[in-house]
Amino acid sequence: MEKMSNPFHLAIPVDNLAACRDFYKNSLGCEEGRSSKLWVDFNFYGHQLVIHYKPKSDQKELHTNPVDGKDVPVPHFGVVLSWDAFHILAERLKHKNIEFIIEPYIRFKGLVGEQATMFFLDPSGNALEFKAFKDMNQLFAK
């Protein structure tokens, strides 16, 4: 498949617009774009992320699948960062007392696809994964 460089657009539901606006802006450092009373655009590492207010509903238990001995939340989204940017963000999140689902660690150590990864939730329970590769050629390696 051809390498894509176009930014993606992702719209996610949040039940607390103010708390999530603060989280994406101040915890993750995303620049805010357009907004209304019901949604906010963010520059999510060069991609367009929109948080849309959706009233809280009976949330089901978080589903997970096992990966490298950890329970990975499904669904989740995030960004592949540079190695240094990953570690800077991990320290920033620790400093802000973000509770991790999966603490920052090296997955598949010594194997194809070795990567740094971490998982955490936004204030509305949306799961995020940030990862990094020392060698970006490993991103799709088999």
VOPAGU-2260 file (C-alpha; in pm, 1 decimal, decimal comma):
REM VOPAGU-2260
SITE   aa  ch    i         X         Y         Z
SITE  MET   A    0       0,0       0,0       0,0
SITE  GLU   A    1     118,5     350,5     -78,2
SITE  LYS   A    2     254,1     552,1     215,0
SITE  MET   A    3      -8,6     802,8     328,0
SITE  SER   A    4      77,1    1142,4     466,0
SITE  ASN   A    5    -268,9    1297,2     479,0
SITE  PRO   A    6    -400,1    1389,6     821,9
SITE  PHE   A    7    -688,6    1183,5     954,7
SITE  HIS   A    8   -1011,0    1321,6    1102,0
SITE  LEU   A    9   -1151,6    1152,2    1408,9
SITE  ALA   A   10   -1462,7    1255,3    1604,1
SITE  ILE   A   11   -1514,8    1100,3    1946,5
SITE  PRO   A   12   -1793,5    1125,6    2205,3
SITE  VAL   A   13   -1729,6    1291,1    2541,7
SITE  ASP   A   14   -1972,5    1329,3    2829,1
SITE  ASN   A   15   -1787,8    1621,4    2988,6
SITE  LEU   A   16   -1682,7    1873,2    2724,1
SITE  ALA   A   17   -1506,1    2106,7    2970,4
SITE  ALA   A   18   -1295,9    1833,6    3134,5
SITE  CYS   A   19   -1200,5    1680,3    2800,1
SITE  ARG   A   20   -1122,7    2021,8    2649,0
SITE  ASP   A   21    -883,0    2081,9    2940,6
SITE  PHE   A   22    -730,6    1732,2    2906,6
SITE  TYR   A   23    -655,4    1751,8    2533,9
SITE  LYS   A   24    -536,6    2112,6    2557,0
SITE  ASN   A   25    -339,1    2109,6    2881,9
SITE  SER   A   26    -243,3    1746,4    2946,2
SITE  LEU   A   27    -166,9    1646,9    2586,7
SITE  GLY   A   28     -72,0    1994,8    2463,1
SITE  CYS   A   29    -305,2    1994,2    2161,9
SITE  GLU   A   30    -381,5    2331,9    2004,4
SITE  GLU   A   31    -751,4    2415,9    2005,7
SITE  GLY   A   32    -921,1    2509,9    1679,4
SITE  ARG   A   33   -1285,7    2586,5    1606,8
SITE  SER   A   34   -1552,2    2508,7    1863,1
SITE  SER   A   35   -1916,5    2542,4    1956,9
SITE  LYS   A   36   -2116,0    2465,6    2271,3
SITE  LEU   A   37   -2124,5    2098,1    2167,2
SITE  TRP   A   38   -1783,9    2025,3    2008,7
SITE  VAL   A   39   -1417,5    2131,6    1999,2
SITE  ASP   A   40   -1157,0    2081,0    1723,9
SITE  PHE   A   41    -796,5    2001,7    1818,9
SITE  ASN   A   42    -471,3    1975,4    1628,4
SITE  PHE   A   43    -386,9    1624,2    1745,7
SITE  TYR   A   44     -25,3    1595,3    1633,4
SITE  GLY   A   45    -112,6    1720,9    1285,6
SITE  HIS   A   46    -446,5    1539,5    1268,5
SITE  GLN   A   47    -796,7    1672,0    1327,5
SITE  LEU   A   48    -953,9    1539,5    1645,3
SITE  VAL   A   49   -1300,5    1660,6    1736,3
SITE  ILE   A   50   -1455,0    1597,0    2074,4
SITE  HIS   A   51   -1835,8    1596,8    2052,8
SITE  TYR   A   52   -2058,9    1617,7    2356,7
SITE  LYS   A   53   -2271,3    1307,4    2405,5
SITE  PRO   A   54   -2474,3    1259,7    2724,2
SITE  LYS   A   55   -2343,2     992,6    2956,9
SITE  SER   A   56   -2502,7     655,7    2903,5
SITE  ASP   A   57   -2474,7     320,6    3073,3
SITE  GLN   A   58   -2114,7     249,6    2989,1
SITE  LYS   A   59   -2020,2    -107,9    2934,0
SITE  GLU   A   60   -1710,1    -247,5    3095,2
SITE  LEU   A   61   -1392,1    -164,8    2903,7
SITE  HIS   A   62   -1316,0    -444,9    2656,2
SITE  THR   A   63    -956,2    -562,2    2625,1
SITE  ASN   A   64    -751,6    -797,2    2409,5
SITE  PRO   A   65    -421,8    -950,5    2525,3
SITE  VAL   A   66    -110,1    -812,7    2352,9
SITE  ASP   A   67     240,3    -890,4    2479,4
SITE  GLY   A   68      97,1   -1005,2    2812,4
SITE  LYS   A   69    -100,8    -681,9    2871,1
SITE  ASP   A   70    -476,0    -614,8    2849,5
SITE  VAL   A   71    -504,2    -361,8    2565,5
SITE  PRO   A   72    -829,3    -160,1    2562,0
SITE  VAL   A   73   -1044,6    -185,6    2249,9
SITE  PRO   A   74   -1127,6      51,0    2090,9
SITE  HIS   A   75    -840,2     296,3    2128,7
SITE  PHE   A   76    -661,5     557,9    1918,7
SITE  GLY   A   77    -343,3     760,6    1935,5
SITE  VAL   A   78     -30,9     866,8    1753,4
SITE  VAL   A   79     308,6     722,3    1671,2
SITE  LEU   A   80     561,6     973,4    1803,3
SITE  SER   A   81     936,5    1006,0    1769,0
SITE  TRP   A   82    1130,7     817,1    2036,6
SITE  ASP   A   83    1222,8    1136,2    2223,1
SITE  ALA   A   84     874,1    1291,4    2195,7
SITE  PHE   A   85     722,2     971,9    2339,4
SITE  HIS   A   86     941,3     988,3    2649,1
SITE  ILE   A   87     880,9    1361,1    2695,3
SITE  LEU   A   88     503,1    1303,9    2677,3
SITE  ALA   A   89     523,5    1008,0    2918,4
SITE  GLU   A   90     703,2    1224,8    3173,8
SITE  ARG   A   91     454,1    1509,3    3120,7
SITE  LEU   A   92     160,5    1273,4    3182,5
SITE  LYS   A   93     325,4    1129,0    3494,4
SITE  HIS   A   94     384,7    1483,3    3622,6
SITE  LYS   A   95      12,3    1558,9    3565,4
SITE  ASN   A   96     -78,2    1239,2    3757,3
SITE  ILE   A   97    -252,3    1077,2    3460,5
SITE  GLU   A   98    -354,4     724,5    3557,1
SITE  PHE   A   99    -219,7     475,0    3304,1
SITE  ILE   A  100    -407,1     163,3    3194,4
SITE  ILE   A  101     -69,1      35,7    3075,7
SITE  GLU   A  102     234,5     224,0    3207,5
SITE  PRO   A  103     495,3     331,7    2951,0
SITE  TYR   A  104     712,5      30,7    2863,2
SITE  ILE   A  105     892,7    -139,6    2573,2
SITE  ARG   A  106     667,0    -390,7    2393,7
SITE  PHE   A  107     805,0    -680,8    2187,8
SITE  LYS   A  108    1153,2    -614,0    2329,1
SITE  GLY   A  109    1420,2    -760,4    2099,4
SITE  LEU   A  110    1158,2    -868,3    1842,4
SITE  VAL   A  111    1026,3    -734,3    1513,9
SITE  GLY   A  112     807,7    -433,4    1590,2
SITE  GLU   A  113     981,3    -340,9    1917,1
SITE  GLN   A  114     816,2     -21,6    2041,1
SITE  ALA   A  115     759,5     203,1    2337,5
SITE  THR   A  116     389,4     221,7    2425,6
SITE  MET   A  117     150,5     354,3    2689,9
SITE  PHE   A  118    -227,7     355,0    2735,3
SITE  PHE   A  119    -452,6     587,9    2933,9
SITE  LEU   A  120    -809,7     723,4    2930,1
SITE  ASP   A  121    -939,5    1074,1    2869,3
SITE  PRO   A  122   -1189,1    1208,2    3126,4
SITE  SER   A  123   -1481,3    1053,3    2931,8
SITE  GLY   A  124   -1325,2     706,5    2917,8
SITE  ASN   A  125   -1189,4     711,6    2560,5
SITE  ALA   A  126    -875,8     495,6    2549,6
SITE  LEU   A  127    -560,4     639,8    2393,9
SITE  GLU   A  128    -235,1     470,9    2296,6
SITE  PHE   A  129      83,5     656,5    2218,2
SITE  LYS   A  130     378,2     464,0    2082,0
SITE  ALA   A  131     723,0     514,2    1933,2
SITE  PHE   A  132     978,6     312,3    1741,1
SITE  LYS   A  133    1353,5     364,8    1753,6
SITE  ASP   A  134    1342,0     248,5    1390,5
SITE  MET   A  135    1028,7     377,6    1213,2
SITE  ASN   A  136    1081,4     106,1     948,8
SITE  GLN   A  137     948,6    -133,7    1215,3
SITE  LEU   A  138     602,3      29,5    1209,4
SITE  PHE   A  139     459,8    -226,5     963,5
SITE  ALA   A  140     733,2    -490,5     986,7
SITE  LYS   A  141     626,7    -855,0    1000,7
